[in-house]
Every structure is written in C-alpha cells, then in structure tokens.
Amino acid sequence: MKYSAAIIAGLATAVQAFTVSQLSARSLGESSSSSLSMVLEKPKEKKLAKIESLKVDSDHLLKPLLTELATEEAGISKDAYQILKYHGSYQQSDREYKGKGKDYQFMLRLKQPAGELPPELYRTIDDLSRDYGQGDLRATTRQCFQIHGILKGGLKTVISTIMNIGSSTVGACGDVSRNVMCTPAPFQSPEYKYAREYSKVFAQLFRPMTPAFSQIWLDGEKAASVEFWHKDVEHFNIDQVMTHDNGRGIVLDDPVEPLYGDRYLPRKFKIGVTVPGDNSLDIYTNDIGVIVITDDAGNLEGFNVMVGGGMGRTHNKETTFARVADHLGFVPKEDIMEVMKSILAAQRDHGNRDVRANARMKYLVHTLGIDNFRTLVESYSGKPIQPWKPIQEFKYHDWMGWWDQGDGKLFYGVHIENGRVKDEGDFKLKSALRAIVDKYNLHMVMSPTQSIVLKDIDPADKAGIEAIFAQHGIKPLEQVDPLNRLAMACPALPLCGLAQTEAERLMPSYLERIRAVLTKLDLDQEEILIRMTGCPNGCARPYMAELAFVGDGPQSYQVWLGGSPVLTRTAYPFLAKMDVNELEKTIEPILKMWKTQREPFEAFGDFCHRVGSSAIEAYVR
C-alpha cells in the first residue's frame, strides 16, 4: 500500500505538536534576538525513563557491570547490558542459533576519532578478531571497526589489549558523544589538517571521565600507552578547557563528570567535522556538524556550525523522524570549544529524558526552531553566535581509488562491500590488508561509507600494493559496479537484536537486480545512491539516500525516495510495504518515469524530489 497524503505530511513535518515542556514558557516566547541576559529556567522534570535512574545508580558506569562480568553466566542482565554500551560493547545473540538457550556473544566497537587507524592497532584487532571473535572485522558508517562474536570470558582481554596499545572503546556507544567523524581524505592542505585536528579535540573534550573503564578492564591501573589521538592535541590543554566554568551552568557540580554529570546525556550524541564542499561524511546527519573556515592564506578563522541532525525513527510513530541539521552560525576559533560545550549543555539540560524515543537533540532543535535554540546556546556561552559564513556547495565523494595526498605521497581508497572485512573463498580482503600493513606499515583511515583509505603511500610502492590486492582476489576499483560503490547496508540479521529483516546479506542481490532493471531500460551508465537497513533506526543513514529500503517486518521493506545525491536533504516515504520479492515490480516503473521525464543530467534523487510522491504514485498506478 502507498502512504496516504496525511501520513506523508505527518512524517515530513514530524512533531509540530510535540511540546518541549522542559523549557520555560518564557524561553519559547522569546525570539533569537532576545537579550542574552534572559534567564532560561531549568526544566521541570517529569517521570523519567527507567534508563535515567539506571545511569544514576551505576556509580558512573560501574554497577552492576563489574559484578556481573565476574560470574560464570554466558550473558549479563539487561541493566548491565545498558551500562556496557558506554564501555563500547553490545551483548548480542545469534537469532539463527538452533541450540538450547541463547547464544550470547558480544560486539565490540572501537573509538577512532577522525577514523584514524595506526598500523599497530590494525594488527592488534586483526589478531583479536581471529583469536576471540568470529574471524572478521566490520567497518561501520561512523568510521570505526567493530569486532563481532566475542565471548564474555574474552571481553576483558580484548578491551584491555586495545587500551594498552593506545586505543579505546570508551564512548563508542551509550548516551555520550560518539566517535567523532571527519572527512577521510588525508590531504595535506591546511583546512583538511584542521578538520582532523579538531575532530580529535572534540573527542577529547567530550570523553567520559569516569574511572570505571580502568577499574573494570585494567583492574584500576593506567593503560600502558596514552591514546594516540590524545598525543596529537595535548597542546590544547583540553582538560583545563573542559572544566573551565564561565558561571552560566555549563559545568556541573559533579566531581567525576563535569560535563555529563551522573545521568550523562538524554541520548547518544554525534559530531562530524569537514571542510567546505566535502560532504563525504553526511555532515547534515549529526547532532553537531562543524565546517572548517580558513582565510585565503589557509589560516584558521573559525567554524560554521550546524545542529539538530539525526536519522533514527520508529515505525508508526509520527513523532519520530529523520532530520537534517540547521545552520546555527559561525564561531571564531577561540570560542569553538566553549560553544561546543554550550550546545552539549543545552541538550543535557533540556533534552527529553522522559520519552526516550524523542530524546535526541534534533527534537529539541526542531521544536524550538533554530533561532530559539541559538538563543538557548548563547545563554550558556555568554556570546552571540555570528551569522553563517557563505561557503561553496557541498559535493559527495567517497575518496576511493588512487589520489595525490599533496605532500609527495599517495592515498588509496579500498572499496569494501557493506564494510565486511573477511576472507571467503578466493576473496581474501582481511589477509590482503594484513599483508599490506605488515609489509608497508601503512596508516589507515576508516571511511564514512564502510570502506578504508590507506595513506602515506610511497609512489614506488603503488604497484606492489596493487599486486597484493590482485593476489588476494580483490577487484580494482574500475571493476566495481557504481551501485555497489555508492551503496551501504547495516549488519541487521542475524546478530542485531533490533533488526526486523535482512540488510547486509540481502543488499548484494538487490543491487544486482536493480542493475538488471537499469540495463533493461538502457540506463546502464547511471548511478544511484542506494541504502538499506533492517529496521527504522537508520544506522546506514538510509533517509539521506536517493533510494532506500527500510525493513519494517519479515520479508518487507518501506521504500524511500528523493534524497540528494550530495546528501543535503532527507528522502520521503513512498511505499509503506514492499514484499522482498517485488523489487522489480516496484522499482522499474519509477526508473522508467525518471528516464522519460527527467531534466538534462538530472540525478534520480533530484528527479524524485522535484516531481514528488503524488506524481510518481499516479504514474506507476
């Protein structure tokens, strides 16, 4: 069935009736030009979601996890599971397991600010995945690796090994700032260098400070090595900046967590950093998006800041929705950390803690409007935020293939289908990457599209690297179908507990079938950005795609159309339920309409956005 016009309108405008009772009536009535001396009342709390009490009772993320990890049980309780997320791990079970009970295992997610991955860390996690996991690695859409299949008894060994080599899993999950993303292109121009540097600055600024991580995984001892990204930004004196109190309510009276307090944030919090024109990381999907602004000489002036993006939603709940960020304004470089703290404090204090489905900052921004939200942020920072500086239009590039780095070295983007680094049959990507890292000691950068960039390559080593890939059955980039290169899918079944249907395992066949339809219609040279998820939570950012399939039940998908090929707007829901076997029947008429009615060089997503759902529905009826 098609969505009714009313439902589509409801999803598009989302929660106009959603109230923010957390804010005072006065703050809602004032415009963004109001005096910054306006006093914004602290929110009146309603009945809190259960997770809020659990966070308080956890003693800053220690209980009941510490006790339950020491038991002989294969799994942990629901309460311990919630706290474990902050440590970078999810308890999972194989939903296709046929034995008795549940096949409890753990997924571990690394923290990798700016996606960076030193060679010694790659060798370590490659070994750990073999010795303690299911033998493969999974590149995520937020520029970090996941290790699946770790048993409870091996979890401490794996995490402590990662911490002692100068990395971490801390804050990779949970109601804190997640892995800070950055454009993966390792160009050596000033603006790209600033983007990488400030990604690490924000990661350090918003890291959880509780000693629970060392108490649980290192028996209270310090890690053998400082986190590698901390070394790159230690000259910023971030701990001093973190605890600096301007007297406006940013810093809390909490001896452990000066920014988070004992309840941390209402929900997860995502930050991305890029340069003007480079939207390789879906910048508009973040709670905070930061764009580096330099002068003509390459000197840092400050940052354009956007707020309120997010992908997660819930089926049949029109008060939940995907949203692109709004432009907050320009912030000079000397003020950026205080403004970032102010944004986080605004969400911490005024975000929805009683309805968890509406706890992300996007709902606060949406309900207040960007002008009132700006006023709220300014009430914390004490300074007006300047107007957004005009920048060049964003373009999308995945940075795959060979590129000149700008310093005499090369970088090479390795396409990975759905992010799965494995050895299977003649395809041995995992072994190929290990062979290259062992021979050339190369640093990697994780891509926002589940792939990997090898950087700092000596031009003399190019042929040798290509030979290793060829020997391990890895296709050169020119042989990868553009549909595959642009596509993303979440892991979904069998391990994700939220998955309603397939994604990663089904996506390759869907791409083949869509390619066959394009060929049939003489559209074989066209590219379409396609994404798939097994549930509505949006881990593969489907709502930004030109064409998306969102699982809504066994063997069933919603179809979304009209996202931008440069990832600057959300798609709209077109079909409420599509049987998994009706792909061609559903897609072919839409592609035929595009072929016959498109404007010159009009991309599929732009066409669907221009003509709208009603016109497409009338054509395909």
Buried (B, 14 or more C-beta within 10 A) or exposed (E): EBBEEEBBEBBEEBBEEBEBEBBBEEBBEBEBEBEEEBEBEEBEEEEBBEBBEBBBEBBBBBBBBBEBBEEEEBBBBEBBBBBBBBBBBBBBBBEEEEEEEBBBBBBBBBBBBBBBBBBBBBBBBBEBBBEBBBBBBBBBBBBBBBBBBBBBEBBBBBBBBBBBBBBBBBBBBBBBBBBBBBBBBBBEBBBBBBBBBBBBBBBBBBBBBBBBBBBBBBEEEEBEBEBBBBEBBEEBEBBEBBEBEBEBBBBBEBEBBBBBBBBBBBBBBBBBBBBBBBBBBBBBBBBBBBBBBBEEEEEBEBBBBBBBBBBBBBBEEBBBBBBBBBBBBBBBBEBBBBBBBBBBBBBBBBBBBBBBBBBBBBBBBBBBBBBBBBBBBBBBBBBEBEEBBEEEEBEBBBBBBBBEBBEEBBBBBBBBBBBBBBBEEEBBBBBBBBBBBEEBEBBBBBBBBBBBBBBBBEEEBEEEBBEBBEEBBBBEBEEBBBBBBBBBBBBBBBBBEEBBBBBBBBBBEBBEEBBEBBEEBEBEEBBBBBBBBBBBBBBBBBBBBBBBBBBBEEBBBBBBBBBBBBBBBBBBBBBBBBEBEEBBEBBBBBBBBBBEBBEEEBBBBBBBBEBBBEEBBEBBE
